[in-house]
Amino acid sequence: MKEGLWEVKTMNSSTASFTIQLWHFVVHLRLHYQFLILSGGYLLASLFLNEVNWNQYWLQFLNIHVLLFGGATAYNSYWDKDEGPIGGLKSPPKMTKWMWSVSLLIQFIGLAWAWTIGLSYSIIYVVSLLLFWLYSTPHARWKGHPILSMIAIGFSTGTNSFLLGYLAGGGEVLTMYEGIIALGVACIILSLYPASQIFQMEEDRSRGDRTFAMEFGLKGIRIFYSLMFLIGTFIISYFLYGIDQVLGLIFGGLGVMAFVGILLILIKLEGKEDEYRKVMKIKFLASLSFVLFILSTLLYKSIIV
């Protein structure tokens, strides 16, 4: 009887342990980060389409931000094994071996799903997947290089995010026009990317990584932010102005206001680990404002139409 009770308790304990691990994996997908910070480029694409295939568009939104971006984030977390704060997580839970396999599996499931949209869409998806792999894996570890890390993040979550949104929404042919807008998206997303490295410098240094923050310091981060944010804002404002003058002016005006506000906060940063909340607040407010602007515009357009 006692032996039977012991077996039941062991089974319950194992189930509870796996449930906790499963929750930890979900946490490492950092879905709030994907939806509130990395979704702007994808959502922006809908403003440049005359007609949007909304069912396909929103289904692929989940594919890109949960399976691709979420899976890639978990894959990165497995290799980093961070114990201190990271982007979107102040206290990252530990990961186990099976999470590495599952993080890859869900990305490939997303690729199979992407194939239903078309060849161009699938190719862009594959490029992002490969860049995420190069960014994280110790076999390449682009994350540990100040310039290669920018290339990986800029294309995978910047330009490609916009292009995937454009094609998912019903866009048929990609031209230089869409490419330049996608570049503007990449500039804005990259502008604050080095700032999130400020509170990770000790852990990055212990892994032998050379991040942008370590290489160029706070002054370099401020200069980089200023250039990239303003360039990105100008590009997107210019092309929005081409389809709706009021929309372009509003975006440009809000962009300049956001630029000044964020820069004032960046100037006060000292590069300490306890500035995690301040840095993440900047990123969330900036990105959430971008997302809310796009969603508000979509709502406005649906009402007047």
N, C-alpha and C positions, 0 to 999 in steps of 0.2 A: 504494500500500500504506500509506504513512504517512498519507495523507489519510483512508483508511478507519479506521485506528487512532485518528486524532484524532476522527472522528465518533463512534466507539464510546465513547471516553473522555468526550466531551461529553454523550452520552446517559446514560452511567453517572453523570456528575456531576449532571445535571439530575434523574435519578431519586433520587439520594441527597439532593439539595436538597429535593425535594418530600416525601420520606420524613421528613426532619427537620422541615419545616413542618407536616406532618400530625401528627407527635408533639407539636409545640408546641401545636397546636390541642387535642389530647386533654388536654394538661397544663392548658390554660386552662379546660377543663370543670370542673376541680377536683373530681373525683368523690369523693375522700376527704372533702372539705369537705361535699359534698351528703349523703353517706351517714352521716357521723359527727356532723355538727353540725345539718343542716337536716332530718333525717329523723324527729326525735322527735315532731313534731306529727302527721305522717301515721301513724306506728306507734301512737301513743296512741289513735287513733280505733278501732282493732280491739278495745280493751278495753271499749268502750261498745256493742258489737254482740253480740246474743245468738247469732247464727250468722254466720260470716264466709265469704264466697266467696273462698277462699284463692287459687285460680288467678288470678282476675281481680285480686285485691288485690295480689299480688306482681308481676304483669305491669304494672299501672298504677304500682306503686312505681318500676319502671324508667323508665316513661314520664315521670313527674313529676320524678324526681331526675336523670335523664340528659338527656332531651330538653328538658324545660321549664327546670328549674333550671340544668342544665349549659349549655344553649344560651344562657340569659339571662346567665350568668356570663361566657361567652366574648364575648357581645355587649357587655357592660359593659367587659370588658378591652380590646376593640378601641378603644372611644372614650377610655378612660382613658390608654392607652399608658404605663402605669406602668413605671418603671425600678427603683424601690425596692420593698421588701416590701409585699405586700398580703395580705388574708385568705386563708390557706391556701397562699400562695406567697412564699417569701423572695426569690427572684430570678426574676420573671416573664419568660419568653422573649418576643421581639418577635412581633407579629402582622402578617399581610399582608392585603390587600384581600379576597381570596377567603374568608377566615375570617369576615368580617362577614356575607357572603351565606349561608355555610353555617350560621352560628349562628342566623340567622333561619329558614333552611330546616328545620333539625331541630326548632325550636319549632313550626312549622306542621305538620310530620309528626306531632308529638305531639298537636296539636289534632285532626287527622284521626282519630287513634287514640282520643282522648278522646271523640269524637262517637259511637263505638260503645257507650259506657256510657250516654249519655242527654243530654238537653237541659240539665238543671241542672248536671251535671258539666262539660259543654262551656262553659257560661256562666262558671262559676267559673274554669275554665282560661283563658278569654279575658281575664277581668278580671286575672288574674295576669300574663299575657303583656303586656297593655297597661301595667300598672304597672311591669313590668320595663323596658319601652321608655321610658316617661316618666322613669324613674329614671336612665337612662343617656344617651339621645340628647341631643346638644347643642341640639336644637330645643325641648326642654323642660327637661332637666337637673335633675330633682327631687333628684338626689343632692347638688347644690350648695346645697340649702336645708335647714336643720336640722330643720324640722318636716315638710315634704313628703317628705323622705327616710324619715322614720319611718313615715309613712302608707304609702308604697310597700312598704317592707320588712315592716311589721307585717301588712298584708293579704296580700301575695303569698306570703311564706314562713311566715307565722304562722297567721292564721285560715284562709286558703284551704288550707293544707297539711292541717290537721285535717279540714276539710269534704270535701276530695278523697279523703282516706283513708276517711272514713266512707261516702261514696257508692260508692267502688270496692269496699269490703268487703261491700256489699249493703244499706246503709242506703237507705231509699226516700224518706222525707220529712224535710227539715231544719226544725227548730223552734227556738224561743228557747233551749231546753235545749242543743242542739248549738252554737248561736251563742255562748253564754256560755263554754262549755268552750273553744271556738276562740279566744275573747278571752284566756282564761288562757294558752293556748299562745303567742299573740302577745306577751303581756307577758314571758314567760320568754325568748323568742327575742330580743326587742328589748332586754332588760335589759343585755346585754353588747355589743350592736351598736356603741354609741359608743366602747367601749374599743378596738375594732379600728381606729379612726380616729386613735389617738394617734400611731402611727408613720408616718402618711401626711400629716400636717398640712402639711409643706413642699410636697409635690407637689400637694395639694389647693389650697393657697394660690396656687401658680403657675398653676393652671387657673382661678382666680377663684371656686372653690367656697367656700361657707360651711358647714362641717359642724358637727354638734352639738359635737364636741370643741373646735373652734376658737371656737365661740360661747359655750360654758358652762364650758370648762376641765375640769380633773381633779375639782374639787369637784362640778361639775354632773354629771359622769359617775358619781361615787360615789352621789350622792343619787338620780339617775335609776335606777341599778342597784338600789339598796335598795328603792325603791318598787315598781318593776316586777317584780322577782324575787319579792318577798314576796306581792304581789297575785296573780301568776300561780300561785305555789305554793299559796296558799290556795284559789283557785278550783278548781284541778285536784284538790287533796286533798279538798275538800268534795264534789265530784261523784263521785270514786272511792269515797269513804266511803259514798255513797248506794247503790253497787252491791256493795261489799265493804268492811266496816268496817276489817278488818285492813289491806287494801290501801291504803285512804285514810290510815290512821295511819302506815304505813310510809313512804309517799310524803311525807307532811307532815314526818315526823321527818328523813328523809334530805334533804329540801329545806332545812330550817332549818340542818342541819349544813353543807350545801354553801354556803348563803348566807353563813354566818360565815367559812368558809374562803376563799371568793372575795373577800369584802370585805377581809379582812386583807391579801390580796395587792394588791388595788386601792389600798389606803391607802399602800402602799409605792411605787407607781408615780410616776415623776417626769416622764413625758411625753417621754421620749427615744426616738429611732428604734431604738437598740440594745435596747430592751425588747420587740422583736417576739416573740422566743421566749417570753417570760414571758406576754405577752398571749394568744398563740395557745395556749399550754399551758392557760391558764385556760379558754378557750373550748372546747377539745377535751375537757378533763377534765369540765367541767360538762355539755356536751352528750352526751358518750359515756356518762356516768353515767346520764343521762336515758334514752338509748337502751337501755342494758344493763338498766335497771330494767324497761322495758317488755318487752324480749325475755325476760327471766327470768320475768316474770309470765305471758307467753304460754306459755312452756314448762311452768310450774307448772300452769296451767289445763289444758293438753293432757294432762298426766300424771294429774291427779285425775279428769278426765273420762273 
